[in-house]
Amino acid sequence: MKIKIEILSGAAALLAILSAGESGAAPQRLNLADVAAIVRVSEPQLSPDGKSIVFVVARPNYGGYMTSWLIGHYHIWKAAVSGAAVNDLLHEYALSDNNVTVRYNFGGPPWSEKLLKAYQEQSPITCASHITTPTLILSDTGDVRVPITESYLMYHALKDRNVPVEFFAYPVGGHFPGDPVRGPDVYRRWVDWIVRHLE
């Protein structure tokens, strides 16, 4: 996975998870030294509310998965954008076009107590009760790689707990809206979300 940190202004940094990677991959695939480096970069830039002014913007699929996982485990983020995120590996197993191939990441299907626990532990939705980061969720209604149900799960997990969240679903198939109207709209929403939380 490729991680990039850019300084947006004197007090803001942008963390971009740039490569998609594998859906269903365990969070340990994230280089935890990189996360530690992100925390070190962020700590000197704490805002008055105690949050680092750091933003997470991720590409769909594994990037979205890591965004959801990071905001559930670290509380330094000012805002996050999660696109087509694998939030629940049980949904991924049962509903996506990857479906049963997810078993190869875990050593089998989730229908034993031991493996069910592993699927749940690696699912960002399991830690959704810890998320406090304002989050923009984006998905395509016809995404068969990461079904929109996973975005709905995260949206309701945050909305029901009064965490600032917005969810926008594009009425198209595919994993990312690639047409000349909706594709740029994704990036406009990313930028608008970040700018809104910079203020």
C-alpha positions in Angstrom: 0.0 0.0 0.0 1.3 3.5 -0.8 0.7 6.2 1.7 1.3 9.9 0.9 1.2 12.8 3.4 0.9 16.3 2.1 0.9 19.5 4.1 -2.2 21.5 3.0 -1.4 24.6 5.1 0.6 25.5 8.1 -1.7 23.4 10.3 -3.1 20.7 8.2 -1.9 17.5 6.6 -3.6 15.2 4.2 -3.2 11.4 4.4 -4.0 9.8 1.1 -4.1 6.0 0.8 -3.3 5.8 -2.8 -3.4 2.2 -3.9 -6.4 0.0 -3.8 -4.9 -3.4 -2.8 -7.0 -6.4 -1.9 -10.5 -6.4 -0.4 -10.8 -8.4 2.7 -7.1 -8.1 3.5 -6.3 -7.9 7.2 -5.5 -4.5 8.7 -2.0 -5.9 9.6 -1.2 -5.3 5.9 -1.1 -1.7 6.8 2.4 -0.8 7.7 1.9 0.2 11.3 5.2 2.1 11.2 3.6 4.4 8.7 0.7 5.0 11.0 3.1 5.8 13.8 4.8 8.3 11.5 1.5 9.8 10.7 0.8 10.2 14.4 4.2 11.8 15.0 3.7 14.2 12.1 0.3 15.1 13.5 1.0 15.5 17.2 2.9 18.8 17.0 -0.1 20.2 15.0 -2.9 19.6 17.6 -5.8 22.0 17.3 -7.5 23.5 20.3 -10.1 20.7 20.4 -7.3 18.1 20.8 -7.6 16.6 17.4 -4.8 16.7 14.9 -5.7 18.6 11.8 -5.3 15.5 9.6 -7.6 14.3 6.9 -7.9 10.8 5.5 -8.9 10.6 1.9 -8.9 7.1 0.3 -9.5 5.5 -3.0 -12.2 2.9 -3.2 -12.1 -0.6 -1.9 -9.0 -1.3 0.2 -8.3 2.4 0.7 -11.9 2.8 1.9 -11.5 -0.2 4.1 -8.3 1.3 5.7 -10.0 4.6 6.2 -12.9 3.0 8.1 -10.4 0.9 10.1 -8.1 3.8 10.9 -10.9 6.1 12.1 -12.2 3.3 14.4 -8.7 2.8 15.9 -7.0 6.2 16.0 -8.6 9.4 17.1 -6.3 12.0 15.5 -8.4 12.6 12.4 -10.2 15.9 11.8 -12.2 14.4 8.9 -12.3 11.3 6.7 -13.6 10.4 3.2 -14.4 6.7 2.7 -15.2 5.5 -0.7 -16.7 2.0 -1.5 -15.3 0.7 1.7 -15.3 -2.9 2.7 -16.8 -2.3 6.2 -18.2 -5.8 6.9 -16.4 -8.9 5.7 -19.5 -11.0 6.3 -21.3 -8.8 3.8 -18.3 -9.0 1.5 -18.3 -12.8 1.7 -22.0 -13.2 1.1 -22.9 -10.4 -1.3 -19.9 -9.2 -3.4 -18.6 -10.6 -6.6 -15.5 -11.6 -4.6 -17.8 -13.5 -2.3 -16.5 -16.9 -1.3 -12.9 -16.1 -2.4 -12.6 -14.0 0.7 -12.3 -17.3 2.5 -8.7 -17.6 1.2 -7.7 -14.6 3.3 -9.0 -16.3 6.5 -8.4 -20.0 6.0 -12.0 -20.8 5.3 -15.6 -19.5 5.4 -16.9 -17.6 8.3 -19.3 -20.3 9.6 -17.2 -21.7 12.4 -16.9 -19.9 15.7 -13.1 -19.3 15.3 -13.3 -18.0 11.8 -16.5 -15.9 12.4 -14.5 -14.1 15.1 -11.6 -13.5 12.7 -14.0 -12.0 10.1 -15.6 -9.8 12.7 -12.3 -8.6 14.2 -11.1 -7.6 10.8 -14.3 -5.7 9.9 -14.2 -2.0 10.4 -17.9 -2.0 11.4 -16.9 -3.9 14.6 -15.2 -0.8 15.9 -17.7 1.7 14.5 -18.8 2.5 18.1 -15.4 4.1 18.6 -15.6 6.4 15.6 -15.9 10.1 16.3 -14.4 11.5 13.1 -16.7 13.4 10.7 -16.9 11.1 7.7 -18.1 11.4 4.1 -19.2 8.1 2.7 -19.4 7.5 -1.1 -20.7 4.5 -3.0 -22.2 3.4 -6.2 -25.7 1.8 -6.0 -24.7 -0.9 -8.5 -21.2 -1.8 -7.1 -20.9 -5.5 -7.1 -17.3 -5.5 -5.8 -18.3 -3.7 -2.5 -22.1 -3.8 -2.2 -23.7 -0.5 -1.1 -25.0 -2.3 2.0 -21.6 -1.9 3.5 -21.8 1.9 3.2 -25.3 1.9 4.6 -24.0 -0.1 7.7 -21.3 2.5 8.4 -23.6 5.4 7.7 -26.2 4.2 10.2 -23.5 3.3 12.8 -22.3 6.9 12.7 -25.6 8.7 12.2 -27.3 6.8 15.1 -24.5 7.9 17.4 -24.6 11.6 16.2 -21.2 11.4 14.6 -21.2 14.0 11.7 -21.6 11.9 8.5 -22.8 12.4 5.0 -23.5 9.6 2.6 -23.8 10.0 -1.2 -24.7 7.1 -3.5 -24.2 7.5 -7.2 -26.9 5.7 -9.3 -24.5 3.8 -11.5 -22.9 0.4 -11.7 -19.2 -0.3 -11.1 -16.8 0.4 -8.4 -16.3 4.1 -9.2 -18.4 6.5 -11.2 -16.2 6.9 -14.3 -18.4 9.1 -16.4 -17.4 12.7 -17.1 -20.1 14.1 -14.8 -20.1 11.8 -11.7 -16.3 11.1 -11.7 -15.4 14.8 -11.1 -18.3 15.1 -8.7 -16.5 12.6 -6.4 -13.4 14.7 -6.2 -15.5 17.9 -5.7 -17.2 16.3 -2.7 -13.8 15.2 -1.3 -12.5 18.7 -1.6 -15.6 20.3 -0.2 -15.6 18.0 2.8 -12.0 18.7 3.6 -12.4 22.5 3.1 -15.5 22.5 5.4 -13.5 20.8 8.1 -10.5 23.0 7.7 -12.6 26.0 8.9 
